[in-house]
Amino acid sequence: EKVDISASPGSAPDKTNLQVNVTEQSTGDITFGAGYSTSSGILGDVSIQERNLLGKGQSLKLSLSLGTTASNIDLSFTEPYFLDRPLAAGFDIFKMTNARQSTTSYASSNLGFSLNAGWAYTEHTNQTIRYTLKQTNIYDIGYYASAAVQTQAGSSITSEISESLAWDTRDQRFNPTKGWVIRNTVALAGLAGDNYYFRTSVNASIYQKIIENVIFSLNATGGLVLPFNDTTLRLNNRFYLGGDSLPGWAVAGVGPRDSNSGDALGGKYFYTGMGELSFPLGLPEEIGVVGKAFVDVGSAWGAIQQTGVSILDSTLMRVGTGFGVQWSSPFGPIRVDYTIPLVKEPYDRTQNFRFSFGAKF
């Protein structure tokens, strides 16, 4: 917060003693947040963080998030210079709960912890290694739920090690105007757990200024998850598309689905892509309101077959187009989108309107 430097004569004419007095600014804070989205409902969160624990530069954070469909509590610790090296290491202890929804017919919870370490190779390249051990419980299953859901009731243990490698040249993290980012994540689960699978995903985004305040961006994501060791793939380890991941479709609106109950069952493969143009709407720039026009595509498929269950599954590329308005308000970002699905399956769950709002105070 404040630095005062004073000089005094040293032990020789060519030497000077410097005394530096430092007044440290506050390193602790408490943050409250609130928001709403059509996919997650009403959201509220609070976090307490100390960024210089015991004067050692370590970070300790407790966060709590509550919503109409999900809740999350997380305690995290980070040591930025583990073993006196430029290596960030830490842990997370978490509990996450998701309520039963119309597209899933079940509720789920995750309780566990993770250990992580991350480092930078260059200014634009970094890697993270993570080990996660968690217990997942599937419960509160609807009476008319798919047999593919009912057979997975109960708890299971997942022991997973993963790595993530990222290349990031964006000029800024939020609302970038140029640059690109590529991130690859690979995970393997099995040791000391009930679930055995290999999962990988790749995400790439590029941003380019066309003219002043007009930005074009492309985003593509794809992934797969494959079970092994003669085990099935749990519902929570499969891929679902919709909501924020594929505008124009409801949460879990795209992917394998029970033809009788309508339950989303998830798939082993997925991809999405979006091209978006951000442009001014003629309002003063300081207001922070911009228009959005976009086209999005995607698909999720690869059902886990089960005897006696009729599953709808398709590799068809869904296509949607839409427009929206985004306001970087003093209270937090607000975005409203309207999307028209152009190519879809008859059994997809669509959602034209999407609204999101978040604030920190």
N, C-alpha and C positions, 0 to 999 in steps of 0.2 A: 504493500500500500504506500510506503514511504521509505526512501533511502537517503540518509545523510552521510556525507563523506567529509572528514576533517583531516588536515595534515599537520604534522609536527616534525621538528628537526630530528634527524636520525643520529646514529652513533658516529657518523663521519659527515664532512661537508657535502659529499656527493650522494648521501642517503636520506630518505624521507620516510617517516612512519605515516601510514594511512590508517585511520580508524573509520570503520563502516558500521553505522547503526541502521538496522533494518527493522521497520515496523511491519509485521505480517498482516496482510488483509485476511478477512474472514474466509476460512476454508470449508465451512459447513453451511449447508443450506437445506431448506425444506421447500418442496414444490408441490402444489396442488394442480390437478388437471381435470378437465371435463370434456366430453365430446359426445358425438352421436353419428352413427352411420346406419344406412339401411341394411347392411349385412350383419352388424354386431349389436345394434340397438344403442341404448344409452350407456355411456362409459364414464367412469370416474376413477381417478388415481391420485395417490399421494406417495411421495418419495422423500426419504431423509438420507443425506449423503455427507460424509466427511472425506475431503480430498487430501488431507494431510494428517492421517491418523498417527497420533503420538509423535508428531513432528518428523516422521520418516518418509513422507511423500506417498504413503499408501492410501488406497481408496476403499472405503466401506460404505455400502449403500443398501438400504432396505426400501423396497417398493411394494405397494399394494394397489391392485387394480380390480375394480368391481364393475360388472356390467350386467345387462339383462340376460345375456346368454353365456357369459364366461367370467371367471375370476382368476386372479393370479397373485401369488405372493412370492417374493424373491429376495434372498439375501446374497449379496455378492461382495467379494473382496478381490482387490487387484494390487499386486506389487509390481510397479513399473520397471524396476531394475533388479530382477531376481538374480541372486549370486553376483551382484555388482556388474551385471552385463546388461546391454540394451535388449532385455528380454522381459516382456510383460507376462506375469503368471498369476493365476488366481483360481477362485472357485465360485460356484453358485449353488445355493440350496433353494429348491423351488417346490411349489405345489400349484398345479393348474387344474381348473375344473371347467368343463363345457356342459351346458344344460342340453336336455333333449330338444331337438328341433324337428320341424316337419319333414326335412329331407333326410334325417338320419334315424329317427325312432329310438335313439338311445342316448344316454349321458355317459361321459367319460371323465376320468381324473388321472393326473400324473403327479407322482410324488418321487423326488429323487435329488441327485446332486450331480454336478459336473466339475471337472478339473480342466483348466485350459492354459495354454501358453502361446504367445504370439510374438513375432519379430518381423522386422523389415529388412529385406534384401537391398532395396534401393529406395529412393524417394517415392517411387510409384508402385512398388511391389512389396507385398507382405504375405505372411503365411500364419495360419492358426491351427494348432493341434488341440483336440478336445476329447476327453473321455467322459461318457455319461452313463450313469446307472440309475434306472428309474423303474418304479412299479406303476403299471397302467391298469386301471379298473374300468370295465365296461358294465354299466348297470342301468337301472330304470328303463328297461326295454319295453317298448309299447306292446300291447296285447296282440296287435295285428302285424307286428314287425316280421320282416323276412326271416326265414329259417337260417339264412346265411348270417344274420345278425344274432339270432337267439343262441346259436351254437358257440358264439364267442363271448358269452356272458362270463364275468369273473375277472380275475386279475392275472397278470403275467409280468415277468421281469425282462427288461431289455438292458443289455450291457453292450454299449456301442463306442467305438473309437472312430473319429472322423478327422479329416484335414480339409482346410479351405485355403486356396491360393488365389490371390486377387492382384490384378493389374489395373491401376486407376490413374488416369491423366486428366480428370475433370478439373475445370478451373475453380469449382466450388461444389460442395456436397449437396446443397439444396438449390434447386432451380439453376442447374448448370447451363452455360451457354456454349461451351465447346468441350471437346475431349471425349474420352471413352472409358468404359470400365468393363472388365471381364472377370468373372468369378467362377471357379470350379470347386465343387465340394464332392468328396468321396467318403463314404461311411461303410463300416463293416460291423455287424452285430452278431453275437453268438457266445463269446466266452463268458461263462458263469451266468448265463441268462436262458430264458425260454424261447426267445425269438432269434432266428437265424436269417439274415438277409444281407445283400450287397446293394447299396444305393449310390447313385451318382447323379449330379445335375450340373448344368452349365448355364450361366446367365451372362448376356452381353448387351450393352447399351452404348449408343453413340449419339452425340449432341453436336449440332452445327448451326451457327448463326447464318440465316439467309440474308437478311437485311437488319437494320437496327430494330431491336426488340421483337424480331420474328425468329423463333427457334424451331428447328425441325429435329425430331429425335426418333430413333429406331430402337426397339427393345425385343430381344428374343430369349426364350428360356426353354429348356428341355431337360428331361430326366427319365430315369428308369430305376426300378427296385425289383430285385429278384430274390426269392426265398431259396434256401438250400437246406441240406441235412434232413430231407423228408419232412419239412415243416410247412404249415400254411402261413400266409401273410396276414397278420392282424389288420383289422379295419383301420386302426389309427396309423398304420405304416404305409397305407396306400395313397395314391394321388387323386385329388378331387379338384375340379375347376369351377369357377364362378365367383361372383362377388367382385372383390378387388382384383383377383387373378384373371378374370375374363369378363369385362364389362358387357352388359346385355344379357347375362345369365345369372340366376340366383346362386347363392352359396351351394356348392355341390350340385349345381344344375347340369353339369356336363360330366359324363363318365358312365361306366357300367351301372345298371339299375335293375332291380328286381321287377319283372314285368307284372307281377300280381300286386305286391304291396307298394311299389313305387319307391322303395328305399334306395338311396345312393349307396353303392357298395365299393366304389373306388377301383382304380386300375393300377397296372404295373408300369404304364408308360404315359407320358404327357409331353405336350409342347404348347407354347403360346408365342405370339408375336404381335407387336403393335407399332404402327407408325403414327406419330402425333405432331401436329403443328400448333405452336403456341404463338399468339399474336395479340397486339393491343386492341382495345375496343373504343379508342378515341377519348378515353377518360384521362385525367392527369396521371402521370406515371407514379407520383407519390401515393396515390390511392391504392395501388397494387392489385388492380383488377385486370385479368387477361382472359382471352377466349381460347378455347381448345377445340380442335377438330381432329378426329382420329378414325382409324380403321384397325380392328383387332381380329386375330384369328387364333384358333387353338383346338386341341382335342385331348381327351384322356380315354384310354382304352386298356385292354388286357385284363379281363375279368378273371377272378379266381373261381373256377367252376366248382359246383357242389351238387351232389346227387339230389334230385327232387326240387331244385331251384331253377326256374326259367329266368335267364339273365339277358337283358338287352345290352348289346355291346357294339360299338361302331368306331371305325377309324376316321369317319367323315370329318373333314376340316370345317369347323364352324367359322362363320364370318359375320362380323357385325360392324356397323359404322355409326358414328354419333358425334355429338358436339357437347361442349360444356363451358362453364365459367368458373374461374378460380380467383378467390380473393384472399390475399395475404393480409388479413385484418389484424388490428391491434390485439385482438383476443385469441388469435390463432388462425391457421389456414381453414378456409371454407371452400368446398368444391361441390358443384352440382353438375351431373352428367345426364344426358338422355341418349340411349343407344337403341338402334334398331337391328335386331338379329336378321341377317339376310339369308344365311344358310344354317340350317339346324335340323336336328332329328325330331320326329313327332313327340318323343318322350322326354325331351329336354325341358328343364324348368327355366323359363326366361324371366328377366327383370329389366324393364326399360329404364326406369328411373333410379339414379344412385345419388345419395347425398352423404357428405361426410363433413364433420366439424370437430376441431380439437383446439383446446386452449390450455395454456400454462399460466399460473399466477401464484 
